[in-house]
């Protein structure tokens, strides 16, 4: 069995107001177990605990103690081991041949490694622009999309700060 990892984005829950990060119980690259306390948020006398919903390794922390967070704010990423899904992975040439034989029109043309990358990052491939020359979505197009989305998030956070 192959071991596959998926990047999970851990966001703030539905909040009625802004909360402060009062405790971070994890470190970068640390392995945490399911239901382990990750982060504590506080507003007045209201305390919210953010627990891990799966076992995994902490990828990146987007917050620091004292930061204010709102509903849906990205807090951290985790690399979570996924069980094999049993999907048949086709080689790139097989995918192209299948599409030509099926006479597919107006479909996304995705290189298998890009589909895997997008799956790991939770990217909706229908939002990714294909390469202007080839018409395919490759790793570069997925990476550009993610960088652009993170840049937009960063700009939005600056506006709201």
C-alpha positions in Angstrom: 0.0 0.0 0.0 1.2 3.5 -0.9 1.1 6.2 1.8 -0.5 9.4 0.5 -0.8 12.6 2.4 -3.3 15.4 2.0 -2.9 18.9 3.1 -5.8 19.9 5.3 -6.6 23.6 5.9 -7.6 24.2 9.6 -9.8 27.3 9.8 -11.6 29.1 12.6 -15.1 27.9 13.2 -18.2 29.9 12.7 -17.7 32.8 15.1 -20.1 35.6 16.1 -17.3 38.1 16.7 -13.5 38.5 16.6 -11.6 36.2 19.0 -7.9 36.4 20.2 -5.5 33.5 19.9 -4.6 32.8 23.6 -2.7 29.5 23.3 -0.9 27.6 20.6 -0.3 24.0 21.8 1.6 22.8 18.7 4.8 23.5 16.8 5.8 23.4 13.2 6.4 19.8 11.9 5.0 18.3 15.2 2.9 15.1 14.9 -0.5 15.4 16.6 -3.1 12.8 17.4 -6.8 12.9 16.6 -8.8 15.2 19.1 -5.6 16.8 20.4 -5.9 20.4 21.4 -4.2 22.6 18.8 -5.2 26.2 19.5 -7.3 28.1 22.1 -9.3 31.2 21.2 -10.8 33.6 23.7 -13.2 36.6 23.7 -14.2 38.0 27.1 -15.2 34.8 29.1 -15.9 32.7 26.0 -13.2 30.1 25.3 -13.1 28.0 22.1 -10.7 25.0 21.7 -9.6 24.0 18.2 -8.9 20.3 18.3 -7.4 18.1 15.6 -10.0 16.1 13.7 -7.4 13.7 12.3 -3.9 12.6 13.3 -1.2 14.3 11.2 1.8 16.5 11.0 1.6 20.3 11.5 2.6 21.9 8.2 2.4 25.7 8.7 1.0 28.1 11.3 -0.7 31.2 10.0 -1.4 32.8 13.4 0.5 33.9 16.5 -0.5 34.3 20.1 -2.5 37.6 20.4 -3.7 37.6 16.8 -7.4 38.3 16.2 -9.3 35.8 14.1 -12.7 35.8 12.6 -15.0 33.1 11.2 -13.2 31.0 8.5 -9.8 32.5 9.0 -7.0 30.1 8.1 -5.2 29.0 11.2 -2.8 26.2 10.1 -2.2 23.4 7.7 -1.8 19.7 8.5 -0.4 16.8 6.5 -2.9 13.9 7.1 -2.3 10.4 5.9 -5.0 9.2 3.5 -5.9 5.6 2.8 -5.6 4.6 -0.8 -8.8 5.4 -2.7 -8.4 2.5 -5.2 -8.5 4.8 -8.2 -6.7 3.7 -11.3 -4.0 6.2 -12.1 -3.6 6.6 -15.9 -0.3 7.6 -17.5 -0.4 11.0 -19.3 -0.5 9.4 -22.7 -3.4 7.2 -21.7 -5.4 10.2 -20.5 -4.8 12.1 -23.8 -5.7 9.0 -25.9 -8.9 8.4 -23.8 -9.9 12.0 -24.3 -9.3 11.9 -28.1 -11.2 8.6 -28.4 -14.1 10.0 -26.4 -14.2 13.2 -28.5 -14.4 15.3 -25.4 -15.2 18.9 -26.0 -15.1 21.7 -23.3 -13.4 19.4 -20.8 -10.5 20.2 -18.5 -7.3 18.6 -19.8 -5.3 17.8 -16.6 -1.9 16.2 -16.3 -2.2 13.4 -13.7 0.6 14.8 -11.5 -1.3 18.2 -11.4 -4.5 16.4 -10.5 -2.7 14.7 -7.6 -1.2 18.0 -6.5 -4.5 19.8 -6.6 -6.1 16.9 -4.6 -3.4 17.2 -1.9 -4.0 21.0 -1.7 -7.8 20.9 -1.9 -7.8 22.9 -5.1 -11.0 23.0 -7.3 -9.5 22.4 -10.8 -12.4 24.1 -12.5 -11.0 27.4 -11.1 -7.5 26.9 -12.5 -6.7 28.4 -15.8 -5.1 26.0 -18.3 -1.8 26.8 -20.0 -2.4 29.2 -22.9 -0.2 27.2 -25.3 -1.0 23.6 -24.5 -4.5 23.9 -23.1 -3.5 21.6 -20.2 -3.5 22.2 -16.5 -0.1 21.1 -15.2 1.7 21.5 -11.8 2.8 25.1 -12.7 -0.8 26.2 -13.3 -1.9 24.6 -10.0 1.0 26.2 -8.1 0.3 29.6 -9.7 -3.4 29.4 -8.7 -2.5 28.5 -5.1 0.1 31.3 -4.8 -2.4 33.8 -6.3 -5.1 32.7 -3.8 -2.7 33.0 -0.9 -1.7 36.5 -2.1 -5.3 37.5 -2.3 -5.9 36.2 1.3 -2.8 38.1 2.5 -4.1 41.3 0.9 -7.5 40.9 2.4 -6.0 40.3 5.9 -4.0 43.5 5.5 -7.2 45.4 4.6 -9.1 44.1 7.5 -6.3 44.7 10.0 
